[in-house]
Amino acid sequence: MTEFMETTTETTTETIPTARRPGRLLPVIGVVIAALCLVAAGVFVLSATSDRDDAANARRDAAAHLRVQRARADRAQAHLSDLQTTHREALVQVDGFLSEMDAMVTLADRQVVLETSLQDAGANNSTARVDEYNDLVSRSNEVVDQYNARVDALEKRIKAAFPGTTVSA
């Protein structure tokens, strides 16, 4: 029986390398990728929400600016209409004044012709021309009276059109 006891048990302590199985690493990688995708989706949602809010604010600002521009354009259009009406009225008045001045220029031309004839008749001292001379003086005075009447009428029109205006010769 002693023989049995002499058998020693030898224990060997060998280290067996433990190889990781690929099956354990795959779920970890999947979880990491899923977490990264979740973070990326969150960033994308935040960015998209921010962009949407910025676009909505920009649209509201643009709408406000458009209302202001439309109001300015409406005021400018009304002002332009007022100016056009005033311009038409002034144009009618000026046209009337110019027509009156045209008639006065015609009278002044007649007066110049009569004065020239009057000087010619006066330079010739013949007794036959005395009646002609007196006739020229009479016609010249008539033209001067017509001219003065037109000047008075034009002065009244100007004072009526532009109150407080003084007209001087």
TIRO-2110 file (N, C-alpha, C; in Angstrom, 1 decimal):
// TIRO-2110
0.8, -1.1, 0.0, N, 1, A
0.0, 0.0, 0.0, CA, 1, A
0.8, 1.3, 0.0, C, 1, A
1.8, 1.1, 0.4, N, 2, A
2.7, 2.2, 0.3, CA, 2, A
3.1, 2.6, -1.1, C, 2, A
2.9, 1.8, -1.8, N, 3, A
3.2, 2.1, -3.2, CA, 3, A
2.2, 3.1, -3.8, C, 3, A
1.2, 2.9, -3.3, N, 4, A
0.2, 3.8, -3.8, CA, 4, A
0.3, 5.2, -3.3, C, 4, A
0.9, 5.2, -2.3, N, 5, A
1.0, 6.6, -1.7, CA, 5, A
2.2, 7.3, -2.3, C, 5, A
3.0, 6.5, -2.8, N, 6, A
4.1, 7.2, -3.4, CA, 6, A
3.9, 7.9, -4.7, C, 6, A
2.9, 7.5, -5.2, N, 7, A
2.6, 8.2, -6.4, CA, 7, A
2.2, 9.7, -6.1, C, 7, A
2.9, 10.4, -6.7, N, 8, A
2.7, 11.8, -6.4, CA, 8, A
1.8, 12.4, -7.6, C, 8, A
1.2, 13.2, -7.2, N, 9, A
0.4, 13.9, -8.2, CA, 9, A
1.1, 15.2, -8.5, C, 9, A
1.3, 15.2, -9.7, N, 10, A
2.0, 16.3, -10.2, CA, 10, A
1.0, 17.3, -10.8, C, 10, A
1.1, 18.4, -10.4, N, 11, A
0.2, 19.5, -10.9, CA, 11, A
1.0, 20.4, -11.9, C, 11, A
0.5, 20.4, -12.9, N, 12, A
1.2, 21.3, -13.9, CA, 12, A
0.4, 22.5, -14.0, C, 12, A
1.1, 23.5, -14.0, N, 13, A
0.4, 24.8, -14.2, CA, 13, A
0.8, 25.4, -15.5, C, 13, A
0.2, 25.0, -16.4, N, 14, A
0.5, 25.6, -17.8, CA, 14, A
-0.6, 26.7, -18.0, C, 14, A
-0.2, 27.7, -18.6, N, 15, A
-1.2, 28.7, -19.0, CA, 15, A
-1.6, 28.5, -20.4, C, 15, A
-2.8, 28.3, -20.5, N, 16, A
-3.4, 28.1, -21.8, CA, 16, A
-3.9, 29.5, -22.2, C, 16, A
-3.4, 29.9, -23.4, N, 17, A
-3.9, 31.3, -23.8, CA, 17, A
-5.4, 31.2, -24.2, C, 17, A
-6.1, 32.1, -23.6, N, 18, A
-7.6, 32.1, -23.9, CA, 18, A
-7.8, 33.0, -25.1, C, 18, A
-8.3, 32.5, -26.1, N, 19, A
-8.6, 33.2, -27.3, CA, 19, A
-10.0, 33.8, -27.2, C, 19, A
-10.1, 35.0, -27.5, N, 20, A
-11.5, 35.6, -27.4, CA, 20, A
-12.3, 35.1, -28.6, C, 20, A
-13.4, 34.9, -28.3, N, 21, A
-14.3, 34.5, -29.4, CA, 21, A
-14.8, 35.7, -30.2, C, 21, A
-14.9, 35.6, -31.5, N, 22, A
-15.4, 36.7, -32.3, CA, 22, A
-16.8, 37.0, -32.0, C, 22, A
-17.5, 36.2, -31.5, N, 23, A
-18.9, 36.4, -31.2, CA, 23, A
-19.2, 37.4, -30.1, C, 23, A
-18.2, 37.6, -29.2, N, 24, A
-18.4, 38.5, -28.0, CA, 24, A
-18.1, 39.9, -28.5, C, 24, A
-17.2, 40.2, -29.4, N, 25, A
-16.8, 41.5, -29.9, CA, 25, A
-17.8, 42.1, -30.8, C, 25, A
-18.5, 41.4, -31.5, N, 26, A
-19.4, 41.9, -32.5, CA, 26, A
-20.6, 42.7, -31.9, C, 26, A
-21.2, 42.2, -30.8, N, 27, A
-22.3, 43.0, -30.2, CA, 27, A
-21.8, 44.3, -29.6, C, 27, A
-20.5, 44.3, -29.1, N, 28, A
-20.0, 45.6, -28.6, CA, 28, A
-19.8, 46.6, -29.7, C, 28, A
-19.3, 46.1, -30.8, N, 29, A
-19.1, 47.0, -32.0, CA, 29, A
-20.4, 47.6, -32.4, C, 29, A
-21.4, 46.7, -32.5, N, 30, A
-22.8, 47.1, -32.9, CA, 30, A
-23.3, 48.2, -32.0, C, 30, A
-23.1, 48.0, -30.7, N, 31, A
-23.7, 48.9, -29.7, CA, 31, A
-23.0, 50.3, -29.9, C, 31, A
-21.6, 50.3, -30.1, N, 32, A
-20.9, 51.5, -30.3, CA, 32, A
-21.4, 52.2, -31.5, C, 32, A
-21.6, 51.5, -32.6, N, 33, A
-22.0, 52.1, -33.9, CA, 33, A
-23.4, 52.6, -33.7, C, 33, A
-24.3, 51.9, -33.0, N, 34, A
-25.6, 52.4, -32.8, CA, 34, A
-25.6, 53.6, -31.9, C, 34, A
-24.7, 53.7, -30.9, N, 35, A
-24.6, 54.9, -30.1, CA, 35, A
-24.2, 56.1, -30.9, C, 35, A
-23.2, 55.9, -31.8, N, 36, A
-22.7, 56.9, -32.7, CA, 36, A
-23.8, 57.4, -33.6, C, 36, A
-24.5, 56.5, -34.2, N, 37, A
-25.7, 56.9, -35.0, CA, 37, A
-26.7, 57.7, -34.3, C, 37, A
-27.0, 57.3, -33.1, N, 38, A
-28.0, 58.0, -32.2, CA, 38, A
-27.5, 59.4, -31.9, C, 38, A
-26.2, 59.6, -31.6, N, 39, A
-25.7, 60.9, -31.4, CA, 39, A
-25.7, 61.7, -32.6, C, 39, A
-25.3, 61.1, -33.8, N, 40, A
-25.4, 61.9, -35.1, CA, 40, A
-26.8, 62.3, -35.4, C, 40, A
-27.8, 61.4, -35.2, N, 41, A
-29.2, 61.7, -35.4, CA, 41, A
-29.6, 62.9, -34.5, C, 41, A
-29.2, 62.9, -33.3, N, 42, A
-29.6, 63.9, -32.3, CA, 42, A
-29.0, 65.3, -32.8, C, 42, A
-27.7, 65.3, -33.2, N, 43, A
-27.1, 66.5, -33.7, CA, 43, A
-27.8, 67.0, -35.0, C, 43, A
-28.1, 66.0, -35.9, N, 44, A
-28.9, 66.4, -37.1, CA, 44, A
-30.2, 67.0, -36.8, C, 44, A
-30.9, 66.5, -35.8, N, 45, A
-32.3, 67.0, -35.5, CA, 45, A
-32.1, 68.4, -34.9, C, 45, A
-31.1, 68.6, -34.0, N, 46, A
-30.9, 69.9, -33.4, CA, 46, A
-30.5, 70.9, -34.5, C, 46, A
-29.7, 70.5, -35.4, N, 47, A
-29.3, 71.4, -36.5, CA, 47, A
-30.4, 71.7, -37.4, C, 47, A
-31.2, 70.7, -37.7, N, 48, A
-32.4, 71.0, -38.6, CA, 48, A
-33.4, 71.9, -37.9, C, 48, A
-33.6, 71.6, -36.6, N, 49, A
-34.6, 72.5, -35.9, CA, 49, A
-34.1, 73.9, -35.8, C, 49, A
-32.8, 74.1, -35.6, N, 50, A
-32.2, 75.4, -35.6, CA, 50, A
-32.3, 76.1, -36.9, C, 50, A
-32.0, 75.3, -38.0, N, 51, A
-32.2, 75.9, -39.4, CA, 51, A
-33.6, 76.3, -39.7, C, 51, A
-34.5, 75.4, -39.2, N, 52, A
-36.0, 75.7, -39.5, CA, 52, A
-36.4, 77.0, -38.7, C, 52, A
-35.9, 77.1, -37.5, N, 53, A
-36.2, 78.3, -36.7, CA, 53, A
-35.6, 79.6, -37.3, C, 53, A
-34.4, 79.4, -37.8, N, 54, A
-33.7, 80.6, -38.4, CA, 54, A
-34.5, 81.0, -39.7, C, 54, A
-34.9, 80.0, -40.5, N, 55, A
-35.6, 80.2, -41.7, CA, 55, A
-37.0, 80.9, -41.4, C, 55, A
-37.6, 80.5, -40.4, N, 56, A
-38.9, 81.1, -40.0, CA, 56, A
-38.7, 82.5, -39.5, C, 56, A
-37.7, 82.8, -38.8, N, 57, A
-37.4, 84.1, -38.3, CA, 57, A
-37.0, 85.0, -39.5, C, 57, A
-36.2, 84.5, -40.5, N, 58, A
-35.8, 85.2, -41.7, CA, 58, A
-37.1, 85.5, -42.5, C, 58, A
-38.0, 84.6, -42.6, N, 59, A
-39.2, 84.8, -43.4, CA, 59, A
-40.1, 85.9, -42.7, C, 59, A
-40.2, 85.9, -41.4, N, 60, A
-41.0, 86.9, -40.7, CA, 60, A
-40.3, 88.3, -40.9, C, 60, A
-39.0, 88.3, -40.8, N, 61, A
-38.3, 89.6, -41.0, CA, 61, A
-38.5, 90.1, -42.4, C, 61, A
-38.4, 89.2, -43.4, N, 62, A
-38.6, 89.6, -44.8, CA, 62, A
-40.0, 90.1, -45.0, C, 62, A
-41.0, 89.4, -44.4, N, 63, A
-42.4, 89.8, -44.5, CA, 63, A
-42.6, 91.2, -43.9, C, 63, A
-41.9, 91.5, -42.8, N, 64, A
-42.0, 92.8, -42.1, CA, 64, A
-41.4, 93.9, -43.0, C, 64, A
-40.2, 93.6, -43.6, N, 65, A
-39.5, 94.5, -44.5, CA, 65, A
-40.4, 94.7, -45.8, C, 65, A
-41.0, 93.7, -46.2, N, 66, A
-41.9, 93.8, -47.4, CA, 66, A
-43.1, 94.7, -47.1, C, 66, A
-43.7, 94.6, -45.9, N, 67, A
-44.8, 95.5, -45.6, CA, 67, A
-44.3, 96.9, -45.5, C, 67, A
-43.1, 97.1, -44.9, N, 68, A
-42.6, 98.5, -44.8, CA, 68, A
-42.3, 99.1, -46.2, C, 68, A
-41.8, 98.2, -47.1, N, 69, A
-41.5, 98.7, -48.5, CA, 69, A
-42.8, 99.0, -49.2, C, 69, A
-43.8, 98.1, -49.0, N, 70, A
-45.1, 98.4, -49.7, CA, 70, A
-45.7, 99.7, -49.2, C, 70, A
-45.6, 99.9, -47.9, N, 71, A
-46.2, 101.2, -47.4, CA, 71, A
-45.4, 102.4, -47.9, C, 71, A
-44.1, 102.3, -48.0, N, 72, A
-43.3, 103.4, -48.6, CA, 72, A
-43.7, 103.5, -50.1, C, 72, A
-43.8, 102.4, -50.8, N, 73, A
-44.2, 102.5, -52.2, CA, 73, A
-45.6, 103.1, -52.4, C, 73, A
-46.5, 102.8, -51.5, N, 74, A
-47.8, 103.4, -51.6, CA, 74, A
-47.8, 104.9, -51.3, C, 74, A
-47.0, 105.3, -50.3, N, 75, A
-46.9, 106.7, -50.0, CA, 75, A
-46.2, 107.4, -51.2, C, 75, A
-45.2, 106.8, -51.8, N, 76, A
-44.5, 107.4, -52.9, CA, 76, A
-45.5, 107.5, -54.1, C, 76, A
-46.3, 106.5, -54.3, N, 77, A
-47.2, 106.5, -55.4, CA, 77, A
-48.3, 107.6, -55.2, C, 77, A
-48.8, 107.8, -54.0, N, 78, A
-49.7, 108.8, -53.7, CA, 78, A
-49.1, 110.2, -53.9, C, 78, A
-47.8, 110.3, -53.4, N, 79, A
-47.1, 111.6, -53.6, CA, 79, A
-46.9, 111.9, -55.1, C, 79, A
-46.6, 110.9, -55.8, N, 80, A
-46.4, 111.1, -57.3, CA, 80, A
-47.7, 111.5, -57.9, C, 80, A
-48.8, 110.9, -57.5, N, 81, A
-50.1, 111.3, -58.1, CA, 81, A
-50.4, 112.7, -57.8, C, 81, A
-50.1, 113.1, -56.5, N, 82, A
-50.4, 114.5, -56.1, CA, 82, A
-49.5, 115.5, -57.0, C, 82, A
-48.2, 115.1, -57.1, N, 83, A
-47.3, 115.9, -57.9, CA, 83, A
-47.8, 116.0, -59.4, C, 83, A
-48.2, 114.9, -59.9, N, 84, A
-48.7, 114.9, -61.3, CA, 84, A
-49.9, 115.8, -61.5, C, 84, A
-50.8, 115.7, -60.5, N, 85, A
-52.0, 116.6, -60.5, CA, 85, A
-51.6, 118.0, -60.5, C, 85, A
-50.7, 118.4, -59.5, N, 86, A
-50.2, 119.7, -59.4, CA, 86, A
-49.5, 120.2, -60.6, C, 86, A
-48.7, 119.3, -61.2, N, 87, A
-48.0, 119.6, -62.4, CA, 87, A
-48.9, 119.9, -63.6, C, 87, A
-50.0, 119.1, -63.7, N, 88, A
-51.0, 119.3, -64.8, CA, 88, A
-51.6, 120.7, -64.6, C, 88, A
-52.0, 121.0, -63.3, N, 89, A
-52.6, 122.3, -63.1, CA, 89, A
-51.7, 123.4, -63.4, C, 89, A
-50.4, 123.3, -62.9, N, 90, A
-49.4, 124.3, -63.2, CA, 90, A
-49.2, 124.4, -64.7, C, 90, A
-49.1, 123.3, -65.4, N, 91, A
-48.9, 123.3, -66.8, CA, 91, A
-50.0, 124.0, -67.6, C, 91, A
-51.3, 123.8, -67.1, N, 92, A
-52.4, 124.5, -67.7, CA, 92, A
-52.3, 126.0, -67.5, C, 92, A
-51.9, 126.4, -66.3, N, 93, A
-51.7, 127.8, -65.9, CA, 93, A
-50.6, 128.4, -66.8, C, 93, A
-49.5, 127.7, -66.8, N, 94, A
-48.3, 128.3, -67.6, CA, 94, A
-48.7, 128.4, -69.1, C, 94, A
-49.4, 127.4, -69.6, N, 95, A
-49.8, 127.4, -71.0, CA, 95, A
-50.7, 128.6, -71.2, C, 95, A
-51.6, 128.9, -70.3, N, 96, A
-52.5, 130.1, -70.4, CA, 96, A
-51.6, 131.4, -70.4, C, 96, A
-50.6, 131.4, -69.5, N, 97, A
-49.8, 132.6, -69.4, CA, 97, A
-49.0, 132.7, -70.7, C, 97, A
-48.5, 131.6, -71.3, N, 98, A
-47.7, 131.7, -72.5, CA, 98, A
-48.5, 132.1, -73.7, C, 98, A
-49.8, 131.6, -73.7, N, 99, A
-50.7, 132.1, -74.8, CA, 99, A
-50.9, 133.6, -74.7, C, 99, A
-51.1, 134.0, -73.5, N, 100, A
-51.3, 135.5, -73.3, CA, 100, A
-50.1, 136.3, -73.7, C, 100, A
-48.9, 135.7, -73.3, N, 101, A
-47.7, 136.4, -73.7, CA, 101, A
-47.5, 136.4, -75.2, C, 101, A
-47.9, 135.3, -75.9, N, 102, A
-47.8, 135.2, -77.3, CA, 102, A
-48.6, 136.3, -78.0, C, 102, A
-49.8, 136.5, -77.5, N, 103, A
-50.7, 137.6, -78.0, CA, 103, A
-50.0, 139.0, -77.7, C, 103, A
-49.4, 139.1, -76.6, N, 104, A
-48.7, 140.4, -76.3, CA, 104, A
-47.5, 140.6, -77.2, C, 104, A
-46.8, 139.6, -77.5, N, 105, A
-45.7, 139.7, -78.4, CA, 105, A
-46.2, 140.2, -79.8, C, 105, A
-47.3, 139.6, -80.2, N, 106, A
-47.9, 140.0, -81.5, CA, 106, A
-48.2, 141.5, -81.5, C, 106, A
-48.9, 141.9, -80.4, N, 107, A
-49.2, 143.4, -80.2, CA, 107, A
-47.9, 144.2, -80.2, C, 107, A
-46.9, 143.8, -79.6, N, 108, A
-45.6, 144.5, -79.5, CA, 108, A
-45.0, 144.6, -80.9, C, 108, A
-45.1, 143.5, -81.7, N, 109, A
-44.6, 143.6, -83.1, CA, 109, A
-45.4, 144.6, -83.9, C, 109, A
-46.7, 144.6, -83.7, N, 110, A
-47.5, 145.6, -84.4, CA, 110, A
-47.1, 147.0, -84.0, C, 110, A
-46.8, 147.2, -82.7, N, 111, A
-46.4, 148.5, -82.2, CA, 111, A
-45.1, 148.9, -82.8, C, 111, A
-44.1, 148.0, -82.9, N, 112, A
-42.8, 148.3, -83.5, CA, 112, A
-43.0, 148.7, -85.0, C, 112, A
-43.8, 148.0, -85.7, N, 113, A
-44.1, 148.4, -87.1, CA, 113, A
-44.7, 149.8, -87.2, C, 113, A
-45.7, 150.0, -86.3, N, 114, A
-46.3, 151.4, -86.3, CA, 114, A
-45.4, 152.5, -85.9, C, 114, A
-44.5, 152.2, -84.9, N, 115, A
-43.5, 153.2, -84.5, CA, 115, A
-42.5, 153.5, -85.6, C, 115, A
-42.1, 152.4, -86.4, N, 116, A
-41.2, 152.6, -87.5, CA, 116, A
-41.9, 153.5, -88.6, C, 116, A
-43.1, 153.2, -88.9, N, 117, A
-43.9, 154.0, -89.9, CA, 117, A
-44.1, 155.4, -89.4, C, 117, A
-44.3, 155.5, -88.1, N, 118, A
-44.5, 156.8, -87.5, CA, 118, A
-43.2, 157.7, -87.6, C, 118, A
-42.1, 157.1, -87.4, N, 119, A
-40.8, 157.8, -87.5, CA, 119, A
-40.5, 158.2, -89.0, C, 119, A
-40.9, 157.2, -89.9, N, 120, A
-40.7, 157.6, -91.3, CA, 120, A
-41.6, 158.7, -91.7, C, 120, A
-42.8, 158.7, -91.2, N, 121, A
-43.7, 159.8, -91.5, CA, 121, A
-43.3, 161.1, -90.9, C, 121, A
-42.8, 161.0, -89.7, N, 122, A
-42.3, 162.3, -89.0, CA, 122, A
-41.0, 162.8, -89.7, C, 122, A
-40.2, 162.0, -90.2, N, 123, A
-39.0, 162.4, -90.9, CA, 123, A
-39.3, 163.2, -92.2, C, 123, A
-40.4, 162.8, -92.8, N, 124, A
-40.8, 163.5, -94.0, CA, 124, A
-41.8, 164.6, -93.6, C, 124, A
-41.4, 165.8, -93.8, N, 125, A
-42.1, 167.0, -93.3, CA, 125, A
-43.2, 167.5, -94.3, C, 125, A
-43.6, 166.7, -95.2, N, 126, A
-44.6, 167.1, -96.2, CA, 126, A
-45.9, 167.3, -95.5, C, 126, A
-46.7, 168.2, -96.0, N, 127, A
-48.0, 168.5, -95.4, CA, 127, A
-49.0, 167.4, -95.8, C, 127, A
-48.7, 166.7, -96.9, N, 128, A
-49.6, 165.6, -97.3, CA, 128, A
-49.5, 164.5, -96.3, C, 128, A
-48.5, 164.4, -95.6, N, 129, A
-48.3, 163.2, -94.7, CA, 129, A
-48.8, 163.5, -93.3, C, 129, A
-49.3, 164.7, -93.0, N, 130, A
-49.7, 165.0, -91.7, CA, 130, A
-50.9, 164.1, -91.3, C, 130, A
-51.8, 163.9, -92.2, N, 131, A
-53.0, 163.1, -91.9, CA, 131, A
-52.5, 161.6, -91.7, C, 131, A
-51.6, 161.2, -92.5, N, 132, A
-51.1, 159.8, -92.3, CA, 132, A
-50.4, 159.7, -91.0, C, 132, A
-49.6, 160.7, -90.6, N, 133, A
-48.9, 160.8, -89.3, CA, 133, A
-49.9, 160.7, -88.2, C, 133, A
-50.9, 161.5, -88.2, N, 134, A
-51.9, 161.5, -87.1, CA, 134, A
-52.7, 160.1, -87.1, C, 134, A
-52.9, 159.5, -88.2, N, 135, A
-53.5, 158.2, -88.3, CA, 135, A
-52.6, 157.2, -87.6, C, 135, A
-51.3, 157.2, -87.9, N, 136, A
-50.4, 156.3, -87.3, CA, 136, A
-50.3, 156.5, -85.8, C, 136, A
-50.3, 157.7, -85.3, N, 137, A
-50.3, 158.0, -83.9, CA, 137, A
-51.5, 157.4, -83.2, C, 137, A
-52.7, 157.6, -83.9, N, 138, A
-53.9, 157.1, -83.3, CA, 138, A
-53.9, 155.5, -83.3, C, 138, A
-53.4, 154.9, -84.3, N, 139, A
-53.4, 153.4, -84.3, CA, 139, A
-52.3, 152.9, -83.3, C, 139, A
-51.2, 153.6, -83.2, N, 140, A
-50.2, 153.3, -82.2, CA, 140, A
-50.7, 153.4, -80.8, C, 140, A
-51.5, 154.4, -80.5, N, 141, A
-52.1, 154.5, -79.2, CA, 141, A
-53.1, 153.4, -78.9, C, 141, A
-53.8, 153.0, -80.0, N, 142, A
-54.8, 151.9, -79.8, CA, 142, A
-54.0, 150.6, -79.4, C, 142, A
-52.9, 150.3, -80.1, N, 143, A
-52.1, 149.1, -79.8, CA, 143, A
-51.6, 149.2, -78.4, C, 143, A
-51.1, 150.4, -78.0, N, 144, A
-50.5, 150.6, -76.7, CA, 144, A
-51.6, 150.3, -75.7, C, 144, A
-52.8, 150.8, -75.9, N, 145, A
-53.9, 150.6, -75.0, CA, 145, A
-54.3, 149.1, -74.9, C, 145, A
-54.3, 148.4, -76.0, N, 146, A
-54.6, 147.0, -76.0, CA, 146, A
-53.5, 146.2, -75.3, C, 146, A
-52.3, 146.6, -75.5, N, 147, A
-51.1, 146.0, -74.8, CA, 147, A
-51.3, 146.2, -73.3, C, 147, A
-51.6, 147.4, -72.9, N, 148, A
-51.7, 147.7, -71.4, CA, 148, A
-52.9, 147.0, -70.8, C, 148, A
-54.0, 146.8, -71.6, N, 149, A
-55.1, 146.1, -71.1, CA, 149, A
-54.7, 144.6, -70.9, C, 149, A
-54.0, 144.1, -71.8, N, 150, A
-53.5, 142.7, -71.7, CA, 150, A
-52.6, 142.5, -70.5, C, 150, A
-51.7, 143.5, -70.3, N, 151, A
-50.8, 143.4, -69.2, CA, 151, A
-51.5, 143.4, -67.9, C, 151, A
-52.6, 144.3, -67.8, N, 152, A
-53.4, 144.3, -66.5, CA, 152, A
-54.1, 143.0, -66.3, C, 152, A
-54.7, 142.4, -67.4, N, 153, A
-55.4, 141.2, -67.3, CA, 153, A
-54.4, 140.1, -66.9, C, 153, A
-53.3, 140.0, -67.4, N, 154, A
-52.3, 139.0, -67.1, CA, 154, A
-51.8, 139.2, -65.6, C, 154, A
-51.7, 140.4, -65.2, N, 155, A
-51.3, 140.6, -63.8, CA, 155, A
-52.3, 140.1, -62.9, C, 155, A
-53.6, 140.4, -63.2, N, 156, A
-54.7, 139.9, -62.4, CA, 156, A
-54.7, 138.3, -62.3, C, 156, A
-54.5, 137.7, -63.5, N, 157, A
-54.5, 136.2, -63.5, CA, 157, A
-53.3, 135.7, -62.7, C, 157, A
-52.2, 136.3, -62.8, N, 158, A
-51.0, 135.9, -62.0, CA, 158, A
-51.3, 136.0, -60.5, C, 158, A
-51.9, 137.2, -60.1, N, 159, A
-52.2, 137.4, -58.7, CA, 159, A
-53.3, 136.4, -58.2, C, 159, A
-54.2, 136.0, -59.1, N, 160, A
-55.2, 135.1, -58.7, CA, 160, A
-54.6, 133.6, -58.6, C, 160, A
-53.7, 133.3, -59.5, N, 161, A
-53.1, 132.0, -59.5, CA, 161, A
-52.1, 131.8, -58.3, C, 161, A
-51.4, 132.9, -58.1, N, 162, A
-50.3, 132.9, -57.0, CA, 162, A
-50.6, 134.0, -56.0, C, 162, A
-51.4, 133.8, -55.0, N, 163, A
-51.7, 134.9, -54.1, CA, 163, A
-50.5, 135.4, -53.4, C, 163, A
-50.4, 136.7, -53.2, N, 164, A
-49.3, 137.3, -52.5, CA, 164, A
-48.1, 137.6, -53.4, C, 164, A
-48.3, 137.3, -54.7, N, 165, A
-47.2, 137.6, -55.7, CA, 165, A
-47.4, 139.1, -56.1, C, 165, A
-46.3, 139.7, -56.1, N, 166, A
-46.2, 141.1, -56.7, CA, 166, A
-45.6, 141.0, -58.1, C, 166, A
-46.3, 141.7, -59.0, N, 167, A
-45.9, 141.7, -60.4, CA, 167, A
-45.4, 143.1, -60.7, C, 167, A
-44.2, 143.2, -61.2, N, 168, A
-43.6, 144.5, -61.5, CA, 168, A
-43.1, 144.5, -62.9, C, 168, A
-43.2, 145.7, -63.5, N, 169, A
-42.8, 145.8, -64.9, CA, 169, A
-41.3, 146.0, -65.0, C, 169, A
END
